[in-house]
Amino acid sequence: MTSQITTYDADVLVIGGGPAGSLAGMTLARRGVSTVLLDKKVFPRDKPCGGGIRHGVRRRFPELMRHLEQRVPIHEISKVMMEAPSGASVLATLEEPLYLTFRRIDFDAALLCCAQDAGARVIEGARIVAIERDDTGVTVGCADGRRLTARALVGADGVNSIVARAAGLTHGFTNAELAIDTMEETPLEELGVADPDAIYVAYGYKGWPGYGYVFPKRCCVDAGVGFLLPFFKETLGDAPYEHHARFLQEMSAKGVVRGSSNPDN
Ligand SMILES: Cc1cc2nc3c(=O)[nH]c(=O)nc-3n(C[C@H](O)[C@H](O)[C@H](O)COP(=O)(O)OP(=O)(O)OC[C@H]3O[C@@H](n4cnc5c(N)ncnc54)[C@H](O)[C@@H]3O)c2cc1C
């Protein structure tokens, strides 16, 4: 049973400081809504991700992108090499940049600063483990025992969202819905790319239910493979890193990258 909330720590609590949470926190704070944003991690924190977004965000969010580009090394991509399961490939080349790539560790930290600069109070290292709500508002409980109250809650806590579970929006995932993925971000001096303007994506890599990708960034290359979990467990075997290293060997043989995988990255 919850007690009626009489004092509030904020109008809105935002759970999660990834792109969704930081944008929500920034937007609310700019409109004068008192906002507390909580994340279980301490930033800068990494996030498994290719770190590629459509170039159109520069048009959609011009002011935000100007701000971010002063803080985050952002790289322009104007070519996309797509490989079919058969191994046949096609290269799409545009005059204008098509994608922007960056490291999530940098991008997310800079976005969180934007929320903070707009007036949101950010609390890091706060893992939410309990959510209670009644008609007076919402109370969240952190793993370390802290409790915060607000009139409303925004769930931006990613794919395993505790907020979505508390709201009955998801009950988790079955094995058939999950994938296993590897990635490394290795400096360009160690793992070079043949064409820094081109990203490479193999859809249905080798005809398997999965993918492989190579995304050049400003100072590093981000590469990885991913497979549907049931296929990986039942058919592929081997440790995930074995497939990752083999993918990069193949990319090297095809001339997409120069060098080999570094398991420490
Ligand atoms: C392998 C891979 C490659 C991808 N590549 C791309 C790509 O190239 N381009 C692209 O656009 N998208 C890509 N994505 C998808 C992209 O990463 C997500 O869509 C994006 O990160 C979602 O942002 P978000 O803010 O909703 O959640 P997240 O970025 O996941 O942020 C959620 C935040 O909530 C916090 N959190 C979680 N639980 C709690 C809790 N209980 N208490 C407090 N805090 C909590 C986490 O620490 C995290 O900081 C990729 C995803 C994967 C897995």
The ligand as an SDF file (V2000), in Angstrom:
LIG
                    3D

 53 58  0  0  0  0  0  0  0  0999 V2000
   24.1520   -3.5580  -31.3140 C   0  0  0  0  0  0  0  0  0  0  0  0
   23.2950   -2.3450  -31.5000 C   0  0  0  0  0  0  0  0  0  0  0  0
   23.5880   -1.4480  -32.5220 C   0  0  0  0  0  0  0  0  0  0  0  0
   22.7860   -0.3170  -32.6930 C   0  0  0  0  0  0  0  0  0  0  0  0
   23.1210    0.5820  -33.6730 N   0  0  0  0  0  0  0  0  0  0  0  0
   22.3680    1.6840  -33.8530 C   0  0  0  0  0  0  0  0  0  0  0  0
   22.7240    2.6720  -34.8230 C   0  0  0  0  0  0  0  0  0  0  0  0
   23.7340    2.5690  -35.5150 O   0  0  0  0  0  0  0  0  0  0  0  0
   21.9110    3.7520  -34.9530 N   0  0  0  0  0  0  0  0  0  0  0  0
   20.7890    3.9230  -34.1710 C   0  0  0  0  0  0  0  0  0  0  0  0
   20.0860    4.9370  -34.3410 O   0  0  0  0  0  0  0  0  0  0  0  0
   20.4460    3.0210  -33.2210 N   0  0  0  0  0  0  0  0  0  0  0  0
   21.2070    1.9240  -33.0430 C   0  0  0  0  0  0  0  0  0  0  0  0
   20.8730    1.0310  -32.0620 N   0  0  0  0  0  0  0  0  0  0  0  0
   19.6880    1.2910  -31.2400 C   0  0  0  0  0  0  0  0  0  0  0  0
   20.0000    2.3710  -30.1930 C   0  0  0  0  0  0  0  0  0  0  0  0
   21.1260    1.9800  -29.4210 O   0  0  0  0  0  0  0  0  0  0  0  0
   18.7720    2.5760  -29.2840 C   0  0  0  0  0  0  0  0  0  0  0  0
   17.6240    2.7700  -30.0870 O   0  0  0  0  0  0  0  0  0  0  0  0
   18.9460    3.7960  -28.3930 C   0  0  0  0  0  0  0  0  0  0  0  0
   20.0710    3.6780  -27.5470 O   0  0  0  0  0  0  0  0  0  0  0  0
   17.6860    3.9770  -27.5450 C   0  0  0  0  0  0  0  0  0  0  0  0
   17.8660    5.1280  -26.7560 O   0  0  0  0  0  0  0  0  0  0  0  0
   17.1330    5.2610  -25.3590 P   0  0  0  0  0  0  0  0  0  0  0  0
   17.4970    6.5780  -24.8050 O   0  0  0  0  0  0  0  0  0  0  0  0
   15.6950    4.8940  -25.5340 O   0  0  0  0  0  0  0  0  0  0  0  0
   17.7330    4.0720  -24.4550 O   0  0  0  0  0  0  0  0  0  0  0  0
   19.2380    3.7840  -24.0010 P   0  0  0  0  0  0  0  0  0  0  0  0
   20.2120    4.4520  -24.8890 O   0  0  0  0  0  0  0  0  0  0  0  0
   19.3140    2.3090  -23.8210 O   0  0  0  0  0  0  0  0  0  0  0  0
   19.3320    4.4920  -22.5840 O   0  0  0  0  0  0  0  0  0  0  0  0
   18.6380    3.9710  -21.4860 C   0  0  0  0  0  0  0  0  0  0  0  0
   19.2910    4.5120  -20.2330 C   0  0  0  0  0  0  0  0  0  0  0  0
   18.5030    4.0820  -19.1260 O   0  0  0  0  0  0  0  0  0  0  0  0
   19.3620    3.6820  -18.0800 C   0  0  0  0  0  0  0  0  0  0  0  0
   18.6320    2.7080  -17.2670 N   0  0  0  0  0  0  0  0  0  0  0  0
   18.1960    1.4860  -17.6300 C   0  0  0  0  0  0  0  0  0  0  0  0
   17.5520    0.8890  -16.6130 N   0  0  0  0  0  0  0  0  0  0  0  0
   17.5860    1.7570  -15.5770 C   0  0  0  0  0  0  0  0  0  0  0  0
   17.0980    1.7100  -14.2380 C   0  0  0  0  0  0  0  0  0  0  0  0
   16.4360    0.6440  -13.7570 N   0  0  0  0  0  0  0  0  0  0  0  0
   17.3230    2.7790  -13.4470 N   0  0  0  0  0  0  0  0  0  0  0  0
   17.9930    3.8750  -13.9010 C   0  0  0  0  0  0  0  0  0  0  0  0
   18.4830    3.9590  -15.1510 N   0  0  0  0  0  0  0  0  0  0  0  0
   18.2720    2.9250  -15.9820 C   0  0  0  0  0  0  0  0  0  0  0  0
   20.5830    3.0790  -18.7820 C   0  0  0  0  0  0  0  0  0  0  0  0
   21.7480    3.1190  -17.9700 O   0  0  0  0  0  0  0  0  0  0  0  0
   20.7030    3.9840  -20.0090 C   0  0  0  0  0  0  0  0  0  0  0  0
   21.6050    5.0570  -19.8020 O   0  0  0  0  0  0  0  0  0  0  0  0
   21.6680   -0.1000  -31.8490 C   0  0  0  0  0  0  0  0  0  0  0  0
   21.3860   -1.0000  -30.8130 C   0  0  0  0  0  0  0  0  0  0  0  0
   22.1920   -2.1050  -30.6320 C   0  0  0  0  0  0  0  0  0  0  0  0
   21.8860   -3.0550  -29.5000 C   0  0  0  0  0  0  0  0  0  0  0  0
  1  2  1  0
  2  3  1  0
  2 52  2  0
  3  4  2  0
  4  5  1  0
  4 50  1  0
  5  6  2  0
  6  7  1  0
  6 13  1  0
  7  8  2  0
  7  9  1  0
  9 10  1  0
 10 11  2  0
 10 12  1  0
 12 13  2  0
 13 14  1  0
 14 15  1  0
 14 50  1  0
 15 16  1  0
 16 17  1  0
 16 18  1  0
 18 19  1  0
 18 20  1  0
 20 21  1  0
 20 22  1  0
 22 23  1  0
 23 24  1  0
 24 25  2  0
 24 26  1  0
 24 27  1  0
 27 28  1  0
 28 29  2  0
 28 30  1  0
 28 31  1  0
 31 32  1  0
 32 33  1  0
 33 34  1  0
 33 48  1  0
 34 35  1  0
 35 36  1  0
 35 46  1  0
 36 37  1  0
 36 45  1  0
 37 38  2  0
 38 39  1  0
 39 40  1  0
 39 45  2  0
 40 41  1  0
 40 42  2  0
 42 43  1  0
 43 44  2  0
 44 45  1  0
 46 47  1  0
 46 48  1  0
 48 49  1  0
 50 51  2  0
 51 52  1  0
 52 53  1  0
M  END
$$$$
